[in-house]
């Protein structure tokens, strides 16, 4: 009897973490490189750093709009 091989996962595809969804944006290569380097240094994924930065920016923006 021939055994069926389980298909290997596609490279670059990750399962979502929690209820997060993918969001495509454009940044300069130097910013991307700096974020990735910071992630390596802090042992954090780049998406986590960018999510934190976006949340902080939104809070600052909300504060400015209420003034």
RAFENUR-V951938 format. One record per residue. N is the residue number from 0. RES is the residue in one letter. SS is DSSP state (@ for helix, = for strand, . for the rest). PSI is psi in whole degrees, -180 to 180 (* if undefined). Layout:
BEGIN
n=N res=RES ss=SS psi=PSI
n=N res=RES ss=SS psi=PSI
END
This chain:
BEGIN
n=0 res=X ss=. psi=136
n=1 res=X ss=. psi=130
n=2 res=X ss=. psi=137
n=3 res=X ss=. psi=133
n=4 res=X ss=. psi=141
n=5 res=X ss=. psi=133
n=6 res=X ss=. psi=137
n=7 res=X ss=. psi=144
n=8 res=X ss=. psi=148
n=9 res=X ss=. psi=139
n=10 res=X ss=. psi=141
n=11 res=X ss=. psi=-10
n=12 res=X ss=. psi=131
n=13 res=X ss=. psi=150
n=14 res=X ss=. psi=148
n=15 res=X ss=. psi=149
n=16 res=X ss=. psi=114
n=17 res=X ss=. psi=-136
n=18 res=X ss=. psi=21
n=19 res=X ss=. psi=152
n=20 res=X ss=. psi=157
n=21 res=X ss=. psi=142
n=22 res=X ss=. psi=118
n=23 res=X ss=. psi=132
n=24 res=X ss=. psi=168
n=25 res=X ss=. psi=138
n=26 res=X ss=. psi=162
n=27 res=X ss=. psi=149
n=28 res=X ss=@ psi=-34
n=29 res=X ss=@ psi=-36
n=30 res=X ss=@ psi=-44
n=31 res=X ss=@ psi=-46
n=32 res=X ss=@ psi=-42
n=33 res=X ss=@ psi=-40
n=34 res=X ss=@ psi=-45
n=35 res=X ss=@ psi=-41
n=36 res=X ss=@ psi=-42
n=37 res=X ss=@ psi=-39
n=38 res=X ss=@ psi=-42
n=39 res=X ss=@ psi=-44
n=40 res=X ss=@ psi=-37
n=41 res=X ss=@ psi=2
n=42 res=X ss=. psi=49
n=43 res=X ss=. psi=148
n=44 res=X ss=. psi=151
n=45 res=X ss=@ psi=-37
n=46 res=X ss=@ psi=-34
n=47 res=X ss=@ psi=-40
n=48 res=X ss=@ psi=-44
n=49 res=X ss=@ psi=-36
n=50 res=X ss=@ psi=-44
n=51 res=X ss=@ psi=-44
n=52 res=X ss=@ psi=-41
n=53 res=X ss=@ psi=-42
n=54 res=X ss=@ psi=-44
n=55 res=X ss=@ psi=-43
n=56 res=X ss=@ psi=-43
n=57 res=X ss=@ psi=-38
n=58 res=X ss=@ psi=-44
n=59 res=X ss=@ psi=-42
n=60 res=X ss=@ psi=-43
n=61 res=X ss=@ psi=-41
n=62 res=X ss=@ psi=-40
n=63 res=X ss=@ psi=-37
n=64 res=X ss=@ psi=-25
n=65 res=X ss=. psi=-8
n=66 res=X ss=. psi=*
END
